[in-house]
C-alpha cells in the first residue's frame, strides 16, 4: 500500500527515465521515485510527484535512467585479493595448484578487507545485492553490513579440513551459529553452502539440506561446472551431478545451483521439475574454459536463471554490466542465432531473476510502491550511450559500471555522484595491497 504523500519522504529522485522492470515493462519518461525509510512509497511523473511530495533530499537525475539495482547472484567476494594471481589456467589446475594453496594463507582480517574491496567495487558498478560463498563468512557478513549492501552469504563446506573451522562438524555448527546471529537483519541473510558434489560426501550434502530445511534458508552449491566434474561424479556414484543430487533428495526450490554448464536434457528437466534456481556465470566459464551453459534451453523449460560474476580470481571483475554484455553475445554466437537472449531477458536475469533466486522476490527486483528501495541511477549523458533508442539495449550492450551515478540500498544513499558514502576506498585499497604481499611475496 502506498503511504500518504502528505508525510515528508526521505529521498525524491526527479526528472529521470524510470524503468520499473515490472511485468508490463512500465516506463516513465520524465519520472520520479519517492523513498521513505527503506521503502519506495511512490512512482510517477516528476511534475505530479514534485507538487505532492515534500522531501528531505531531492536528486535531479535528468538525463539518467532510474532502475532497480543489479543482483550478483554468485561470487566469492574476498577473492578480490586473488585478482590476477593465477590467470590463463585450466579450472582444476587453477583451483588445486593455486587457489586452494593461497586460501591456506587467508585470515579473517584478510577476508574482511577483501570483502570490503568487493563491496566497494560492486556498489560503484550498480550492484545492490550479492550472494557469496567463501571462508570466514562472518567477516563477509560484517563487511556487507558496514558497506550497507544487501547480501546472502554462507560458509563454504567440504569434506577436507577448512583453513577456517577445521573439520566439517565445526563447519556445520559454525553455519548454524551464523544463521542464528544474523536472523532478522534487514540486509544480511545466511545460506547453507556445500561446495560441490565432488568435494562433499553424500552424507554431508544431506546434512546440509537438513540444516537448510530446519532453518528455512537457501541451500547453495556449485553444480556441473564443467565436463571433468560430471565425469568425476559419475565415476564415483554412477550418476551425473544433477541426478546424484536428485537421488539424495537435495534438488528443490530452496537450492541455488551455480554454473550448471555441463548439462544434458535430462539434467535440465530435473532442474525444471524441482524448481531449482540456477546462476549463470558466463565470463568465469569462458575464462576457465568450463563451457557454455545451455541458458536458453533452461529458460525455455521454465528454469529461473540468474546472473553472477563468480569471484575476481576467475573473471576478473565484479561489473555486472559487463557480465550482461558478455552473456547476451556469448549465447548468440554459440547458437548462431541473433535473437537468443535478447537484452530484456538478460537484464531480467541480472535483476528480477536474481531476486527470485535469492528468495527476495516481491521485495526487490523491480520499482514499485511497497518494494524495498534498492535502486540505481545510470547516467546516460555519455557519448557511448548516445543516442538512446532503447534504454534496455543500451544497459546491456553499451553501459558499464562506471556509468552508475547514484546507488540507494534499503532506502539509504550509499553512493552519490560516484562518491561512496559508507566506505573509505583509499583505506580499503591500502589494506588490499598489504595483503597481496602476503599472498604472493615478491
GITA-V385120 format. One record per run of one state. SS is the DSSP state (H for helix, E for strand, - for the rest). FROM is the first residue (numbers start at 1). TO is the last residue. Records with the same first field share a line. If there is no record, write none. Layout:
# GITA-V385120
SS = FROM-TO  FROM-TO
This chain:
# GITA-V385120
- = 1-8  20-26  37-38  53-54  61-63  69-69  76-76  83-90  104-107  125-126  135-136  148-149  158-161  163-165  167-167  183-187  191-191  195-195  197-201  216-218  224-226  238-240  248-254  260-264  274-276  281-281  288-294  301-303  308-311  315-319  336-342  351-351  358-360  362-363  365-371  373-374  380-382  386-390  398-400  410-411  417-418  421-424  440-442
E = 9-19  27-36  39-45  55-60  64-68  70-75  127-134  150-157  162-162  166-166  188-190  192-194  196-196  219-223  255-259  277-280  304-307  361-361  364-364  372-372  375-379  404-409  412-416  419-420
H = 46-52  77-82  91-103  108-124  137-147  168-182  202-215  227-237  241-247  265-273  282-287  295-300  312-314  320-335  343-350  352-357  383-385  391-397  401-403  425-439
